[in-house]
Amino acid sequence: MLKETEANRIPFVARIARNTAFIFSSRIFDILIALVTTALIARYLGIIEFGHYAFVMAISIFLAPLIDLGFERITTREIARNKALRKKLFGSAIIARGFLTLIILIGVFVAISIYGWHEKIAKALLVSVTDQIFIATGMLALATFQAFEKMEYQFGLKFIFNLVFLVLLLVVINYDLGFIAVFAARLCANMIQSSVMMLIVFKKFLKPIFKIDFPILKFLFKEAVPLGLFTILLTASFKIDVFVLKYFRSIEDLSLFEAAHRIIMQLQLLPMSLSISLFPYFSRKAKDSKAELAQSYYNTFKFVFIVSLPFPILLSLFAEPIISILFGREFLPASIPLVILSWSISFLFLITLQSFVMTSEGRQVLNTYSAAACLVINFLLDIIWVPRYGYIGASYATLVSYACFFLLSFYFTTRSLSIPPLRKILPKPILSAGFIWLTGTLLFQNDGIIMIAIESAFIILLYFTVLFFLKTFTEDERLIMKGMIFNKNRILHERKRK
């Protein structure tokens, strides 16, 4: 007979797996659309104007954490934990978000006045910041979906946003509406998405209580500010190269670096999907059972590491055709930073997981220390290498800083939960990755988009075949994979037979 505790765990595993599958599906679609829209924008604007586009986006993305200030994750955690206070917590989070939005808008107008940017840049920045405000509003609704573990809503709503944005962008390009219209297209799509998300939350999940409750507001700010500072520093780490390149080098250097870096950042959505799905569970286990939280972290660490390894290999093998297909031959030098930055993917994937685990424990201030160290290292290396080596120097600076970020984050996470059994986790995936890298190097050529797709699929299939041949996955891990496909009754029946 199956033990009762195990029988109760199986449906939970299946639910987590299906939630993860929903978010993964959403994120994969996001990545594809983001790559397509970025390619369309780059081809439409050209290398110079795309540099200006990247500069405006860097400023508005840098401001985004100031608008959110960590409220999304804290709202998710507290709604998942505190059923009685859900409505007040959500209402207080919306009030706090409105206050922060007002401050940011005033700050943007002041900055435009002080720096005297070109009118085109100033208008684009105002549109882009407004876009970030609507994104931040939607993130509070997203926090509710995550807390209730209803990730399927995210999939549908992101599909709507991506479709609307793609259609509007094609209209902008077809009618040659210009630089600012590119930002306006994204703003319109996010306005629609955020409005629908909030409407669903009010109708299906909870109606917020809009009351200025100072104890709750104080608690939210106390918990969110360290996480917000972490996000600000993290965003600065991701975008500092743009500002240094613009200061020391040409706008072309900025464009070439950002074209490659955007591909890497889009892939970051994959570990974010898994971490978001597990975050409510992490939050509950951090409160109830440190041992179960540690085991969940170990298992997820192994899974994320395994999933991350094929990406640098594929990007290294096919860097030139990927850049050429997406951005055009004008951007072909960006293939060099793409190869360099691709080796940071495993670090970034694991950093994402570890930041969510520390937040679930209420130790989000340690995320801030890690991000601050990354920012300082990246900035110092940029100052040394960018003036001489341009976008190549910025790429190496970014890779080194992400590696240091991971090591410090790993230290903070394992100081509380102890170190995962790395000797059991690392060798087999690394051996499998080395095998597919050697195979790809010897056999494959850059033969166009169709052949690249076929060869990439073959490499990934070969990678997981070798992993299974080496018996990398335990019985429980195979159970989780099946949970993404089969229902809980099928899984229970299979375990009973064993």
C-alpha positions in Angstrom: 0.0 0.0 0.0 1.0 3.6 -0.6 1.7 5.5 2.6 -0.9 8.2 3.3 1.7 10.9 3.5 3.1 9.9 0.1 -0.4 9.7 -1.4 -1.0 13.2 -0.2 2.3 14.3 -1.7 1.7 12.9 -5.2 -1.2 15.2 -6.1 0.9 18.2 -4.8 3.8 17.2 -7.0 1.5 16.9 -10.0 -0.1 20.3 -9.3 3.3 21.9 -8.9 4.5 20.2 -12.1 1.4 21.3 -14.1 1.7 24.9 -12.7 5.3 24.9 -13.8 4.3 23.6 -17.2 1.8 26.4 -17.6 4.4 29.0 -16.7 7.0 27.4 -18.9 4.6 27.4 -21.8 3.9 31.0 -21.3 7.5 32.0 -20.9 8.6 30.1 -24.0 6.0 31.9 -26.0 7.2 35.1 -24.4 10.8 34.4 -25.4 9.8 33.6 -29.0 7.7 36.8 -29.3 10.4 38.9 -27.5 13.0 37.7 -29.9 10.8 38.3 -32.9 9.8 41.8 -31.8 13.3 42.7 -30.8 14.5 41.6 -34.3 11.7 43.6 -36.0 12.6 46.7 -34.0 16.3 46.3 -34.7 15.8 45.8 -38.4 13.3 48.7 -38.6 15.4 51.2 -36.6 18.9 50.2 -37.8 22.0 50.0 -35.7 22.1 53.7 -34.7 18.5 54.2 -33.8 18.4 50.7 -32.1 21.2 52.1 -29.9 19.0 55.0 -28.9 16.1 52.6 -28.3 18.3 50.4 -26.0 19.4 53.5 -24.1 15.8 54.6 -23.4 14.8 51.1 -22.5 17.8 50.8 -20.1 16.6 54.0 -18.3 12.9 52.9 -18.0 13.9 49.3 -17.0 16.2 50.7 -14.4 13.2 52.7 -13.0 10.9 49.7 -13.0 12.2 48.3 -9.7 11.6 51.7 -8.0 8.0 51.4 -9.0 7.6 47.8 -7.9 10.1 48.0 -4.9 9.7 44.3 -4.3 6.0 44.3 -3.6 5.2 41.5 -6.1 7.1 38.8 -4.3 6.1 40.0 -0.8 2.5 40.1 -1.9 2.7 36.6 -3.3 4.3 35.4 -0.1 1.9 37.0 2.3 -1.3 36.2 0.4 -0.1 32.5 0.3 0.6 32.6 4.1 -2.2 34.8 5.5 -5.7 34.0 4.4 -7.4 36.3 6.8 -5.5 39.4 5.7 -5.5 38.8 1.9 -7.9 41.6 1.0 -6.2 44.2 3.2 -2.7 43.2 2.1 -3.7 43.4 -1.6 -5.4 46.8 -1.1 -2.4 48.2 0.8 0.0 47.0 -1.9 -2.1 48.9 -4.5 -2.0 52.1 -2.4 1.7 51.8 -1.9 2.2 51.2 -5.6 0.2 54.4 -6.4 2.4 56.4 -4.1 5.6 55.1 -5.6 4.3 55.8 -9.1 3.6 59.4 -8.3 7.2 59.9 -7.0 8.7 58.2 -10.1 6.8 60.4 -12.5 7.9 63.6 -10.7 11.5 62.3 -10.8 11.3 61.6 -14.5 10.1 65.1 -15.3 12.9 66.6 -13.1 15.5 64.4 -14.8 14.4 65.4 -18.3 14.6 69.1 -17.3 18.1 68.7 -15.8 19.7 66.6 -18.5 18.1 68.3 -21.4 17.8 65.2 -23.6 16.8 65.5 -27.2 13.0 65.9 -27.6 12.7 62.5 -29.3 14.5 60.7 -26.4 12.5 62.6 -23.8 9.1 61.7 -25.3 10.1 58.1 -25.8 11.3 57.9 -22.2 7.9 59.3 -20.9 6.0 56.7 -22.9 8.3 53.9 -21.8 8.1 54.8 -18.1 4.3 54.9 -18.3 4.5 51.5 -19.9 6.6 50.3 -16.8 3.9 51.7 -14.5 1.2 49.5 -16.2 3.6 46.5 -16.1 4.1 47.0 -12.3 0.3 47.2 -11.8 -0.2 44.0 -13.7 2.5 42.4 -11.5 0.4 42.8 -8.4 -2.4 40.9 -10.2 0.2 38.3 -11.2 1.3 38.0 -7.6 -2.3 37.0 -6.7 -2.4 34.3 -9.4 0.9 33.0 -8.1 -0.3 33.0 -4.5 -3.4 31.0 -5.4 -1.3 28.8 -7.7 -3.5 29.5 -10.7 -0.7 30.0 -13.2 -3.0 29.2 -16.2 -4.3 32.7 -16.1 -0.8 34.0 -16.7 -0.4 31.9 -19.8 -3.7 33.2 -21.4 -3.0 36.9 -20.5 0.6 36.9 -21.7 -0.7 35.4 -24.9 -3.0 38.4 -25.3 -0.3 40.9 -24.6 2.2 39.3 -27.0 -0.3 39.0 -29.8 -1.5 42.7 -29.4 2.0 44.0 -29.2 3.2 42.0 -32.2 0.2 43.3 -34.3 0.7 46.9 -33.2 4.4 46.7 -33.9 3.7 45.4 -37.4 1.4 48.3 -37.9 4.1 50.8 -36.8 6.6 49.2 -39.2 4.2 48.9 -42.1 3.1 52.5 -41.9 6.6 53.8 -40.8 5.2 55.6 -37.8 8.6 56.2 -36.3 10.7 55.8 -33.2 8.2 56.9 -30.5 5.5 54.8 -32.0 7.5 51.6 -31.2 7.3 52.5 -27.5 3.6 53.4 -27.8 2.8 50.0 -29.2 4.2 48.3 -26.1 2.3 50.7 -23.9 -1.0 50.0 -25.5 -0.5 46.2 -25.2 0.4 46.5 -21.5 -2.5 48.8 -20.7 -4.9 46.1 -22.1 -3.1 43.3 -20.3 -3.0 45.0 -16.9 -6.6 46.0 -17.0 -7.8 42.5 -17.8 -5.5 41.0 -15.1 -6.9 43.3 -12.4 -10.5 42.6 -13.5 -9.9 38.9 -13.2 -8.4 39.3 -9.7 -11.4 41.4 -8.5 -14.0 39.0 -10.0 -12.5 35.6 -9.3 -10.0 35.8 -6.4 -10.4 38.7 -4.0 -11.6 42.3 -3.8 -9.0 44.5 -2.2 -9.9 46.6 0.8 -8.7 50.1 0.0 -7.9 51.5 3.5 -4.8 53.2 4.7 -3.7 50.7 7.3 -0.4 52.0 8.6 0.7 48.8 10.4 0.2 46.8 7.2 1.8 49.5 5.0 4.8 49.6 7.4 5.1 45.8 7.3 5.0 45.8 3.5 7.6 48.5 3.1 9.8 46.9 5.7 9.7 43.5 3.9 9.7 44.8 0.4 12.4 47.5 0.5 15.4 45.1 0.9 14.0 43.1 -2.0 13.4 46.3 -4.0 16.9 47.4 -3.4 18.1 44.0 -4.6 16.0 44.4 -7.8 17.4 47.9 -8.4 20.9 46.7 -7.9 20.3 43.7 -10.1 18.8 45.8 -12.8 21.7 48.2 -12.6 24.1 45.3 -12.9 22.3 44.2 -16.1 22.2 47.7 -17.6 25.4 49.4 -16.3 27.2 48.3 -19.4 24.8 50.3 -21.6 25.6 53.6 -19.8 29.4 52.9 -19.7 29.4 52.0 -23.4 27.5 55.1 -24.3 29.9 57.3 -22.3 33.2 55.8 -23.5 32.4 54.3 -26.9 30.0 54.8 -29.9 26.3 54.1 -30.1 27.2 51.2 -32.4 29.1 49.5 -29.6 26.1 49.9 -27.4 23.8 48.4 -30.1 26.1 45.3 -30.6 26.4 44.5 -26.9 22.7 45.0 -26.2 21.6 42.9 -29.2 23.5 39.9 -27.7 22.6 40.7 -24.1 18.9 40.8 -24.8 19.0 37.2 -26.1 20.6 36.1 -22.8 18.1 38.1 -20.7 15.1 36.6 -22.5 16.3 33.1 -21.6 16.3 34.3 -17.9 12.5 33.9 -18.1 12.8 30.1 -17.9 14.2 29.8 -14.4 11.9 32.6 -13.4 9.0 30.5 -14.4 10.0 27.6 -12.2 10.9 29.8 -9.3 7.6 31.6 -9.5 5.7 28.3 -9.5 7.6 27.0 -6.4 7.7 30.3 -4.5 4.4 29.8 -2.6 5.6 26.3 -1.6 9.0 27.6 -0.6 7.3 30.3 1.5 5.1 27.8 3.4 8.0 25.4 4.0 10.3 28.2 5.2 7.7 28.7 7.9 6.9 25.1 8.6 9.9 22.9 7.8 13.5 24.0 7.1 14.5 20.5 6.2 11.8 20.2 3.5 12.8 23.6 2.1 16.4 22.5 1.9 15.5 19.3 0.1 13.3 21.2 -2.4 16.1 23.7 -3.0 18.6 20.8 -3.7 16.2 19.1 -6.1 15.4 22.4 -7.9 19.1 23.4 -8.0 19.9 20.1 -9.9 17.0 20.6 -12.3 17.9 24.2 -13.1 21.5 23.4 -13.6 20.7 20.5 -16.0 18.3 22.6 -18.0 20.8 25.5 -18.3 23.7 23.6 -19.8 22.6 23.1 -23.4 22.0 26.9 -23.9 25.6 28.1 -24.0 26.5 25.2 -26.2 23.8 25.9 -28.7 24.5 29.7 -28.7 28.2 29.1 -29.1 27.7 26.7 -32.1 25.2 28.9 -33.9 26.0 32.5 -32.7 26.6 34.0 -36.2 23.5 32.6 -37.9 21.3 33.5 -34.9 22.4 37.1 -35.0 22.2 37.3 -38.7 18.7 35.8 -38.8 17.4 37.9 -36.0 19.0 41.3 -36.5 20.5 41.2 -40.0 24.1 41.1 -41.2 24.6 44.7 -40.0 24.6 43.3 -36.4 26.9 40.3 -37.2 29.7 41.4 -34.9 27.3 40.9 -32.0 27.9 37.2 -32.4 31.1 37.6 -30.4 29.5 39.0 -27.3 26.7 36.4 -27.7 29.3 33.6 -27.4 30.9 35.2 -24.4 27.7 36.0 -22.6 26.2 32.6 -23.3 28.5 31.1 -20.6 26.8 33.2 -18.0 23.4 31.5 -18.5 23.9 28.8 -15.8 25.0 31.4 -13.3 21.9 33.5 -14.1 19.5 30.5 -13.9 20.8 29.5 -10.4 20.9 33.1 -9.1 17.2 33.4 -9.9 16.4 30.3 -7.9 18.5 31.3 -5.0 17.0 34.7 -4.7 13.5 33.3 -4.4 14.6 30.8 -1.8 16.2 33.5 0.3 13.1 35.7 -0.1 10.9 32.8 1.1 13.0 32.7 4.3 12.6 36.4 4.9 16.4 36.9 4.2 15.9 39.0 1.1 18.5 41.6 2.4 21.2 39.0 1.4 20.0 39.2 -2.2 20.8 42.9 -2.0 24.4 42.3 -0.8 25.0 39.8 -3.7 23.5 42.2 -6.3 25.6 45.2 -4.9 28.8 43.1 -5.2 27.9 42.2 -8.8 27.2 45.8 -9.7 30.5 47.0 -8.2 32.5 44.3 -9.9 30.8 44.9 -13.3 31.3 48.7 -13.1 35.0 48.4 -12.2 35.7 45.9 -14.9 33.7 48.0 -17.4 35.8 51.1 -16.5 39.0 49.1 -17.1 38.0 47.1 -20.2 35.4 49.1 -22.1 37.5 52.2 -23.1 40.0 49.8 -24.8 38.0 46.8 -25.9 34.5 48.2 -26.3 31.6 45.8 -26.4 33.9 42.8 -26.1 35.3 44.2 -22.9 31.8 44.8 -21.6 30.9 41.2 -22.4 33.8 39.8 -20.4 33.1 42.2 -17.5 29.5 41.0 -17.4 30.4 37.3 -17.5 32.9 37.7 -14.6 30.4 39.8 -12.5 27.6 37.2 -13.0 30.0 34.4 -11.9 30.9 36.4 -8.7 27.2 37.1 -8.1 26.4 33.4 -8.2 29.2 32.4 -5.9 28.1 35.0 -3.3 24.4 34.1 -3.6 25.3 30.4 -3.3 27.2 31.1 -0.1 24.3 33.0 1.5 21.8 30.4 0.5 23.7 27.4 1.7 24.8 29.1 4.9 21.2 28.5 6.0 20.3 25.4 4.1 23.7 23.7 3.9 25.5 22.9 0.6 23.7 20.7 -2.0 25.4 17.3 -2.7 27.4 18.8 -5.6 29.4 15.7 -6.3 26.2 13.9 -7.0 24.6 16.8 -9.0 27.3 18.2 -11.2 29.4 15.5 -12.9 26.8 13.7 -15.0 25.2 16.9 -16.5 28.7 18.4 -17.2 29.8 15.1 -18.9 26.6 15.1 -21.0 27.1 18.7 -21.9 30.7 18.1 -22.9 29.6 15.2 -25.1 27.0 17.2 -27.0 29.4 20.2 -27.4 32.0 17.8 -29.0 29.3 16.2 -31.2 28.0 19.6 -32.3 31.5 21.0 -33.1 32.5 18.0 -35.2 29.3 17.3 -37.1 27.3 20.5 -37.5 27.7 23.5 -39.8 25.8 26.8 -40.0 23.3 25.7 -42.6 20.3 28.1 -42.2 17.4 28.4 -39.9 15.7 25.1 -40.7 18.9 23.0 -40.3 19.8 25.0 -37.2 16.4 24.1 -35.7 16.8 20.4 -36.6 20.4 20.3 -35.3 19.4 22.1 -32.0 16.6 19.6 -31.4 19.0 16.7 -32.1 21.5 18.2 -29.6 18.9 18.6 -26.9 17.5 15.1 -27.4 21.0 13.7 -27.4 21.8 15.6 -24.2 18.8 14.2 -22.3 19.4 10.7 -23.7 22.9 10.7 -22.3 21.5 12.0 -19.0 19.0 9.1 -18.8 21.7 6.6 -19.9 23.9 7.8 -17.0 20.9 7.4 -14.6 21.0 11.1 -13.6 17.4 11.3 -12.4 16.0 9.7 -9.3 12.6 8.0 -9.1 11.0 11.1 -7.5 12.5 13.4 -10.2 11.0 11.2 -12.9 7.7 11.4 -11.1 7.8 15.2 -11.3 8.4 15.0 -15.1 5.4 12.7 -15.5 3.4 15.1 -13.4 3.7 17.7 -16.1 1.9 15.3 -18.5 -0.3 12.8 -16.6 -2.9 13.4 -14.0 -2.5 12.5 -10.3 -4.5 9.3 -10.5 -2.2 7.9 -13.2 0.8 8.7 -11.1 -0.8 7.2 -8.0 -1.6 4.1 -9.9 1.9 3.7 -11.2 3.4 4.2 -7.7 1.0 1.6 -6.2 2.1 -1.0 -8.7 5.7 -0.4 -7.7 
